[in-house]
Amino acid sequence: MRVKQAVVAFAISAITAAAGAGTGEYWEVKQTMSMEGMSLPPSQTKVCKPTRPAAEDMLPADRDSNCQMTNVRTSGAKLTYEIACSGPDAVTGSGEVEQLGPDAYRGRNVMRSKDGEMTMEFEGRKVGGACDPGEPLRKFEAMMAQGQADACRRLGSELAPPDPPAGMPPEALPGCRTTHKAAYCEGVRAGQDVMAERSKFSSMSKATGWREAFGFCGLDAAALERKMCQAAIDEEDYSFVADSCVEDAKAIAARCAGRDITSLSKAGQMQIRPICEKYGPGADPAAAAAAEAAPAPAPEAPPPEPPSTFDKLKKGTKGLKDLIKLP
């Protein structure tokens, strides 16, 4: 049983996934992969293994419901097994891991998928030195959290609601309403600063959900809009008023009644022409607004490139590393 546990310790990915804080030691791991006559360059990494992994981490846990390990057998210091992963990237295969004393091991996996057959050979030896097995996982989690916060910050700077864009799954931007609300609102405040420039306000105020973004972060959208519109009126920037200040523009449009371009010019009122054209008698503001809001046609996406042999080789490893302990 001791030999079996020692061998499985190198074969089951659950050990690496479940390793928490504690003592560990460094191992040097080498790996080669080949598929359809092509080989990836050999890789060599230094990894931290738990010195004494928990017994429950040394058995094939249900880490991936799409993959199963069967026919696990031991003969001396060698462990053999078969693997089957279902789903879009279905894989079947077999492998073996041999314990070469307490400080070394070697193994081989042959996997078959719709893309062909892949062979992977690996070996490891203990090089010693104390380490923390949980550190890589903590670093990865911190990196993921930072990436999510950055994504929420960018979403906020675009003054979009704190939710994934339409058509994307809810987990695409996790935590913008909860864990990463501070980062999201930091982005919204940056967007507010940019929006305070009149040249940017018209385009940014048309972004769907900017008022929701302001309200979610405790900012006063109405106050900013009032400030921008009043400044534009004071400076007689009626193009801006016609474009971004609907109620003000409608009030000013009363001065357009009975006047054409010639009479506006004679009355010294040509500056309100943009408002008269959009909101004056005979104008159709709904049609004008719809025309402004119409999205530009999306560019055609280029056709996808066919996967290379190396792409297939990498794809063939999907699910395997989640089941077999191969750093």
N, C-alpha and C positions, 0 to 999 in steps of 0.2 A: 504493500500500500504506500509506503514512503516513497518508493521509486516512482510509482504512478503519479503521486501528487507532485513530485518534483518535475516530472516531464510535462504534466498538464499545466504546471505553472508557467511554462514557456509557450504553451500552445494555445491557451485560451485568452482572448482579448479582455475578458471581464476583469482580469487582474489589473491590467493597466488602467482600465476605465474606472475601477472602483478604488484604486490606490489613494488613500487619503494622507493626511499629514502623519509623519512618523519617521523612523529611521529607514535608510535604504543604502544601497551601494551601487556603484557604477558598473555597467557592462558595455562592452563594445560589440555592436551588432553589424554584420555584413549581410547584404542581400543582392541577389541578381534575379532579373526577370527576362523572359523571352517569349515571343509569340510570333507565329507565322514566319519563322526564319529571321526575325529581327530581335535584337536584344537592347535593353536599356543599359546605360552605363552602370556598373556596380555601385552600390551606395554603401556608405559606412557611417554609422552614427554612434554616439555615446549616449546611453540612456540610463535612467535611474530606476532600479528595481527594488521593490520592498524586500527588506531582509527576511522578514517573517510574515508573508501575506496571510490574511485571515483564511481559515479553512473554507468558508463559504465562497470566497473569491477564487478558489482553485478548481471549481466545478463549472461545467457549461451552464451558465445562467441564461435566462430568457432575455438577452440584451437586444436581440433583433428578431421580431416575430416572423420575419420573412426567411430567416436562415435557421437551419437545424443541423446539428452534428450527430451522426449516427454511427453505429458499429465501432464504437471506441473500444480499442483493445490494447492490452499491454503484453509485451513479451520481453522479459528482462528489463533493460533500460530503454526500450523503444515503445513509443505509443503510435498507433495507427488509427485512422478515422476516415469517415466519409462526410462530405458536406453537400447540402442542397439548399439553394436560395431561390425562392419563387418571386414572382412579380415581373415587371417590365425587363429587368436585367437578370433574368434567371440564370443561375450558375450551378453546376454540379461538379464534383471532383473528389479527390482523395488526397491524403497527406500523411506524413509521418514526422515525428520528432524523436530524436535520440539524445538521451542524457549522457554526456561524456565526462562522468565524474561530477563533483559538486561545483566545478567552476567553468563548465563549457557545455554546449549543446549544438546540435545541427539538425536541419530538417529540410523537407522538400514537399511542395504542393503542386499538383497538376489539376488545373481547373478548366472546364469546358463551358462555353456559352455560345450564343448565336454568332458571335464574332470570331470564334475559333478556339483553339486550345492554348492555354498559357501555362508556363512552367515557372515556378519560383523556388529558388534555393536560398537558404539562410543559415547562418551560424552565429553563435555568440560566445563570448568568453568574459569572465569577470576580470575587471582591471582594478577594482577596489576603490576606496575613497568614500567617505560618508556623504550622503545626499538626502534630500527630502523628496520622496516619491510624489507628494501632492503638489509640488511647486509648478510643474508644467501645466497641470489642470487649472490651477489658480491663475496662472498667467494667461491661459487661453480664455478663461471666463472673463478676466479683466479686459482682454483685447476685444472680446465680443461685446461686452458692456460699453466700452468706449466707442466701438463702431456704431452701436445702436444709438448712443447719445449724439454722436456726430450726425447720424441720419435724421434724428429728430430736430437737431439744431438747424440743419439745412432746410427741412420742411417748414420750420417756423420762419426762417428768413425769407421764404417764398410766400409767406402769409397764407398758407394753405391750412385747412383744418388739421387737427392732430390725429388723423386717421390715415391708413394706407390709401393710395389713389384707387379710383374705381377699377374693379377687375383684379385687384391684388388681394392675396389672402390676409387675414387679420394679423398673422404673425410676421408679415413683411416688415412692419415697423413697430415692434413691441415696445410698450412702455411710454409712448409719447404722452399719454394721458395720465400715467401713474409714475413709474420709476424715473423716467427721463423728462418729466414735465419741466423741471428747471432748465434743462438744455433746450427744450422746445421753446420756452418763453424767452430765453436768451436770444434765440434766433428771431422770434417775433419782434422783440425790442430793436434788434438790428434792422429788421425790415421797416419798422416804424420810423427809424432815423432816416433811412433812405427815402421813404415815402413822404417825409416832410419837405423834400425838394419838389417844387411844383412840376418840374419836367418829368419826374418819376411817378407822381401821384396818379395821373390819369391812367397810365397803363397798369400800375399795381393795384389801384382801387377796383379794377375790373376783374382781378383775380378772385375766383370763386372762394367764398368763405373767409375773406379777410376780416369781416366784422366778427365772425365766430372766433377766429384766432385771437383778435383783440379781447373779446369778452372772456374767453377761456383764461387769458393771462392777466385779467384785471385792468386792461387798458381801455380808454374811452374813445371809441371809434367816432362817435358823434362830435366830440370836442375837436378832434383833429380835422374832420371834414368841415366843421364850421370855421375853424381857423384858416384853412386853406382857401375856402370859398370867399370868405370876407376879404382876405388879402388880395385875391384875384379881382374882386369887385372894386376895391379901393384903387387898384392899379389899372382898372379898365381892361383887364385881360379877359375879354369876353369869349374868346375861343376856348379858354380853360373852363369858364363858367358854363358854356353851352355843352361842353363835353363831360364835366364832372359834377356840376351843381344843378340838379334837375329843378328843384323847387325855386331856387334863385333865378334860374334861367326862365322859368315860366312866368315869374313875376315881372321880370324885365321885358318879356315878350309883349307885354301890354303896350309898350312904346312903339311896337312894330305896326299896329293896326292902321290900315289905310295908307301905308307907305311902301313904295317900291324902292329900288336901289337909288333912283334919281332923287326922290324926295328925302330919303335918308341922308343922301349926300348934301342936299341943300340945307337940311336941318342940322348938319354937323353930327349926325348920329351913325356914321358908317361903321364905327367901332362895334355897334351891336348887331351888325349884319350876320355873324355866325349864329346868334341866338334867333334872329328873325327867320333864317333859313331852316332852322331846326324846330322852333317852337312858335313861330309867327302864324298868322292866318293862312290856312291852306297847307301848312306843313304837316308832315306825318311823323311825329317823333317816335312812334312805335316802330315804323319801318326803318327809320334812321338808327334806332338803338339795336334793332335786330341785325342790320347790316354791320354795325360796329362789333357786335358780339359774335358774328359768324366766324368759326375757327378756320384757320388756313388749312388747305389740304395737306395731309400728312405725306411726307416723301415715301416713295416706294422702298421697301427694305430689300437689300441685296440678297440674292439666293444664298442659302447656307452652303458652306464648303463641305465636301465629303470628308468624313473622319479619316485621319491618317492611321497607319498601323500602330503608331505610338499611342494615339488616342484610344484605339481599341484595346491596347494593352493596359492602359490606365483604367479604362472602363471595366475591364474584366476583373479588376481587383475590388470592385464595389461590393460591399457586404463581407468580403473575406477578412479585411482588417478589423471589422467589427466583431468577427467571430474567432479569428486566430490571433494570438498574441504575436504580432509582427510589427515592431516599432518602425 
